Amino acid sequence: MTDKATLLQFVQATDWNSHLNDPVVVNHVAAIKSHVGGGSAPTLAAATGGSTSSSGSEKRVKCVVVGDGAVGKTSLLIRYSSGTFPTDYLPTVFDNHTAHMNRNGEKITLHLWDTAGQEDYDRLRPLSYPGADVILLCFSTVNQSSYDAIREKWAPEVQHYIPNIPHILIGTKIDLREEKTPDPNSGLFEPLTAENGAAMAKEIGATKYMEICSKNGQGIEEVFNEAVDQALRDRAAAEGSAVASGGAAAAASP
């Protein structure tokens, strides 16, 4: 185990500015800051000293995807980031993907965090949350238990760790619902309608309900456009509130 003097020397000697574009370093620092300083986890921008730019003009957004195992979280991210669809199911522990987009005239780097849905990883998964700008909560539209888990597990977990972050509810595998085909991973066919999804989104306070098919790409781009829009709106509102609070405090000073 590293002794305290060695740790202190490392912290003081490291040039942290040279690591601000590394999302792994940034999010570990964000987790430490949240633990030491208390309060809710900071955004990725706050963790890097308030900067949202990696090159002076490009903004960064961290999107974390959660939901039961085998609902299609990894397929969603791979389809968006690489344009391909994985045919084999392998449980994820943690994985990161990066995508670039132009949105409303701005260059965006989108850091996509895949998480494990299995209970074995319940103690590790919260390490993904610090620095998140937006959350996607996923369930399979042919699996009732994954839908129920949104209410019973995923929404409460997100609310506990990052209560003020926008979150979007995503219904996956709509091709199976439309084709009346059982899920190849679970063998289940328990169809859930768009109305069911909208009702759940309202119940948990999600900002929106959207449906996707990772196999053919339906709805994928729209999901991440919406995620980025919500993250940037939320960030702008927070920055505006901070400026307003600072101005009010200055005006009140003698």
N, C-alpha and C positions, 0 to 999 in steps of 0.2 A: 504493500500500500504506500502511495506517495505521501511523504511527510508534509506538514503544513508549510514549512519554510520553502520547500521546493515548489509547492503550488503557488505560493505568493510570488516567488521569483518569476515563475512562468507567466503569471497574469500580468505582472508589471513590465516584463520584458517583451511581451508579444506585441507586434504591430497590428492591432485589431483593424485599422482602416484598410489594410490590404486584404481582409477577408470579408468585407461587407457585401460582396457580390456572391458569396457562397451561401446558399440557402440553408445548408446543414449547420454551418457555424452560426448563422444569424438566428436560427430557431432554437439552438441550444442556449445561446446567450439570452434569447427572449424568455425561455423557460426559467433560467437562473434569475433573471430580473424579476419575473413574476413571483417566484418563490421567495426571494429575498425582500423585495419591495412590497409584496402583498398586492391585493386588488386583482382585477381581471387581467388576463393575458394581454400584452400589448399587440398591436398590429405589426405586420412585418415592417411597415414604414417606421413605426416608433422604435422598433428594435434596432434599426439602422440609423438612429439619430434623427429621425423625422424626415429622412429623404425617401422619396418614392421613385427615384431615378437611378438606373445603373449606368447610364451613359450621358446624363444631362437631359435627356428627353424621353427615355423609355421608362414606363412605370411597371412596377412589379405587383402581382396579385397572387396570394397564396390561397388555393382552394383545396379543402380537405373533403374526402368522400368517405361516408360511413354507411353501415347497413349490415344486415345478416350476411354470413358467408354464402357464396354461390348465387347472390342476387344479380351479379353482373357489374360490379364496381370496376374491376380490372378491365373488363371488355369495354366499358364506357371510356375509360381513360386511354386505352391503347387505340381504340377506334379514332378518338379525337386527335391524339398526338402523332399517330403514325399512319392513320388511314387504313389499318388492317383489322381483322377480326380473329382473335385467338380461338382455335378450335378445341384445345384441351383445357380442362380446369385444374389449376394448381392453386391451393390456398395461399393467400398473400400474408406475409408478416408485416412488413412495411416496404413500400416502394415509392419512388418519386419519378415523375415525368415532367418534362418541360415543353411548353408550346409557346409560339409567338403569334401575335395577331395585331392587326390594325383595327382600332375601334374608335369611331367618331373622330378620326384624324389623329389619334394618339397611338404610339407604339406600346404594346403591352407584352411583358414576359409573364406567362402564366405558369406558376409552380403548382403542379398537381400532386397531391399526397394521397396515395392509396393506403387503406388500413385493413387490418384483419377483423373480420366480424365474429370469429369464434371466441367463446368464453375464455379459452386458454390465454388470450392476449388482452383481457380486460385491464390488466394492470399496466401494460405497455402502451396501449393505444393512446391514452391521454398525452403522451409525449409528442404526439403529432399536432395537438391543438394550439400551443402557443404561437402567436404570430399569424393565425388564420384570419383571412379577410372575408371568406364566405364558405359555407358548408353545404354539401349536397347530401341529403339523407335519402337512401335508395331502398326500394322494396321491389320484389318481383310481382308483376301483375297476374301471375298464375300461382302464387304461393301465399295463402292466407296468413300463415305464421310470420312471414317476413313483414307483412303489412301490420299485423298486431304489434310486432316488435318495435315499430316506429313509435307507437304510443307508450309502450311499456318500458323500452330500454333506450332507444337512440335519441329521441327528443329530450328526455330527462338528462341523459348524459351530456348532450350538447349544452343544454340550459345550465347545467352545473359548472362546466368548465369554461364556456365562452358564451355567457348569457346575452351579450349585446351584439353578436355577430349575425348578419343576415343569413338565413338558411332556406334552401329551396328543396321541396320534396320531389323526388324523381321516381316515376313508375317505369320499370325496365321490362324488357322481353315482351313488348306488345305484339310482336309477330306470333309468338306462341298463343297468346290470347285470341288473336284474330283467326288463327288456323286451328284453334281448339286442340292444341298439341300439348301433351304433358311436358313439364320441364325435364330435359335429359339428365340433369344433375340430381334432382330430387324424385323424379317420377310422378310429381304432383300436377294436377290441373284443377286449380281453385281460382277461377277467373275473378278479377276485380276490375270494376269499371272506372272510367275517368271521373264519374261522379263520386265513387268511393275515394279516389285520390284527392279530389277537391275538398271533400268533407274532412279527410284527415289533415290536410294542409291547414284548413281553418281551425281545427281542433288544437293543433300543436303550435299555431302561430307562425307557420311558415309563410314566407313572403309570396310564394307562388307554387303551383303544382304543374309539372311538365311530364310528358311521356316520351320514351325513346325506344329505339330498336338498334342495338349496337351491331347486329348482324348486317343490316343494310344501310345503317347510318342515319335512319330517320330521326329527326329531332336533336341530333347530337350537337351540331353547330349552334343551334338556337339555345341550348342549355348553357353553353359556356359564354355565349354573348350575353345572356341574361345574368349569369354569375358575375362576369366582369363589370357589367353596368351597375349591378347592385353593390358590389364591393367599392367601386369608385364613388358612387353616390353617398354611401355610408361614410367613406373616408372624407369626402368633401364636407359633409355635414358636421362631422366631428371637428375638422379643422376650422370650420366657420364658427362653431360654438366656442372653441378655444380662443379664437381671435376676439369674439364678442365678449367673452368673460375677461380677457386681458384688458380690453378697452374699458370695460365697466370698472374694473379694479383700479385702473390708472385714473379714471375720472373721479373716483371716490377718494383717492389719496389727497391729503392736504397739500 
